[in-house]
Every structure is written in C-alpha cells, then in structure tokens.
Amino acid sequence: MSDTKKEAAADSAAADKPFIISRVFDAPRELVWKAWTDRDRLMEWFGPKGCTISYAKLDIRPGGSFHYAMKTPDGKEMWGKFVYRELVAPERIVLVNSFSDASGGLQRHPFSATWPLEMLTTTTLEDHGGKTKLTIRWEPINPTAEERETFDKMHGSMNQGWTGTFEQLAEYLAKSQAAKK
C-alpha cells in the first residue's frame, strides 16, 4: 500500500473513533436501569458535576423522548433531548442525543457551532455479581468533516463531563440503597 493510501486509511479509522467510557457501580443492574429510565430519578443525578436539571419531561418508549433543561453552576441554561430508539430492560438503551430549545426543536451546541447536531448514544448495563458495569458509547450521526474533527478533539472534555456525571450517579445510587436499609 502506498504512503498516501496508508495515511487515508489511518485518517478514516481515526475519523470513525467513537467516544467510549465505562464504570462499575456498586449497585444492582435493576436499580441502575431505574436511575436511567425514571424521570424523577434522572433529575436527581443526570448531568456533569455541578449542573442540575430544572425541567424534565420523559416518555420512555421507543420513539419517545426525554426533554430537559440543565442549569450550569454559573446559572446558564441549556436544553437537551433524547429520542429513544431501543430499550431492552435492564441491558441497553439506544437513543439519539441532541441539544434543543425549550420547545424540543433541534439546536446547535450552545458553546460550539461545529459540534455534531445529533449523537447516537448506546448505554449498556452488565451485571457484575451485584454490581453494574455501565458503558456509554457516543458517535456523531452523519457529521461533516468539521463536526467529526470537533468531536474527536473533545474526547478529553467528554471524559471529564461523563466522569462528573458518573460521580453524581454513584452518589445517587449509594443514597438510594441506604434509604432502603
């Protein structure tokens, strides 16, 4: 293979790199599933550390959606929307994730005009002897080259955001289990 073809193949492989993050939670899979599929539970933990959900409407079924407003620590409000494609309790959630406006319309990322408009998100939950391994896989849907480049460059920031979100989920799960004792 020529050097040019090798470079093109390497560029293509790099351009298709999804963002993947996993964590094992000290909670049974059924409880983690409920934390992802119940509106009130989602409002208690979802979002990067320091952010809060100020509005949420959930229709948890294939074709349904989760439309929410998130407030950042500095008081800014962002809207987001999940449109569910597949729900396999308590194993997998597949959805399209996007930023939105207050009425649920598709919007660009509030801080990045070149962020992909829509992301395919696959969340898997694996039983680990009473604990749960949760894995998030994010992939842009039909990105432009510029959107793909932005996505690829933001993996570190996404890791930071999801790590904070997972910390909030771990705290919620611990509190939820302690309340049952």
N, C-alpha and C positions, 0 to 999 in steps of 0.2 A: 504494500500500500504506500502511495506517495505521502510525503510530509503534509501536503495540503489536505489530502483526504483524511489523514490521521487527525489533523487539527480540527477539521469539520466534524469528524465523528466524536472527538472529545468535547467540542463545543455543544453538539447536540445532546450528548449524555449529560453534561453539566446543566444544560438548559431544562432538562426534564427532571431535575432533582427535587423531589418533594421535601417538605419540612416534616420531620417525624420527631415526636417527643413521647416518652413513656415514664410512668412512675408506678410503683407498687404502693397501694393504700392499705392501711391496717383496718379494713372494713370488708364485710361480705359483699359479693358482687351485686346482690339484690338491692342493698342499701345504696351502693354507688349508682346503680341504674336509676333508682328513685330520685337521687340527687340531680340527675341529668334530665329527668322526664316529668318532674312536678314543678309547676310554676313557683309556688311559694318557696320550695327548697332552692331552686335556681337563683331566686332573688337574694338568698342569704349568702351565697358564696361566689357566684359567677363573675368573672372579670379579673383584670390584673389587680394586684395588691394595691389597696388604697382607693379603688374605684367601687362605686355602689350602683346597684340597679334601682332606678327611681320609677320605672314603669315597665310592666311586662304583661304581654298577652300571649297565651300559649294554647295552641291547637295541635296536640301531639298525636299525629297520624301521618301516614304517607300523603303528601300534598298539603299538609297543614304547615303552620309556621309558629315560630317564636319571634315576636317583635318586641324590642326592648329599647329603653333609654338608659344610658350609663353616664354617671357623673364622675369626672376625674377629681383628684384631690384639690385641684385649683378651681373647681366649680364649673368647668366646661362640660357641656352635654353632647353626647354622641348617640346616634341611633343605629341600631343594627337589626338584622333579620336573618333567621334561619328558615329555609324551606326544606322540610323533611322529605327525603326520597325513600328511605328504608329504615324500618325499626324492627329489630329482631331481639326481643327481650330475653334475657338480660345481657346479650352478647355484643350487639353492634347498632350504631346509629350512623346513617349516612345522610348528609344534608348539604345544601348549598348555603354558604355563609356570605353575607354582603353587608356593607354599610347601607343605611336607609335614611329616609326623612321621617318625620313624625307620622305621616300617613302610610308608611310602608313602602314608598317608592324607592327604587334603586338609586344610590348616590355614590359619588367618589369618596374615597378615604378623606377625612377632614384635614389630615396633615400631609397627604401625599397624593398629588394628582396623577402619579404614574403607578399607584398600587392597583393590582388587578381588580376589576369590578366584582367578580364572583370567585369564590373559593370552594372547591369540593372538599368537604371535611368528612373523614371517616374516623369514628371513635369506636375502639374495640375494648371490651372488658373481658379479661380472662381470670378465671378462678385460680387462685394460688393458695390452696389449703386454708380457706377462711379469709384470706386477703385478696385484693383485686389488683391485677396489673391493667392499667388503663393506658392506651396508646392513642394519640391523636396523629392523624396524617392529613396534611394540608397540601392541596395542589391548586394552582390557578386554573380556571376554566377559560379556554380559548384566549390566552393572554397575547398581547402584542409583544414584540421583542423587547420593547422598553419596559413593559409591565413585568415580563419574566425576569429581566435584569434587576428591577427593583425588588421583586420577590426574593430572588437569590441572594441579594446583598443584605436583606433584612432578616436572615435566619438567626443571627445573634440577638436581635431585638425581639423576635418572636419567641426565642428560647427564654429570654428574660420575662416576657409577658406571661407565657404559659407557666413558667416556674412559679410566679406570683399567684396565678390562678390556682395552680395545684396546691400551693400552701393554704390558700383560703378554703379549698375543697377539703383538705386534710383536717383543718381546724373544725369545719362544719361537721365532718363525719365523726370526729372524736367527740364533739359536743352532743351530737345526735345519739351516739351509742351510750354516752354517760347518762343521758336523760332517761334511757330505758332501764338502767340498773337501779 
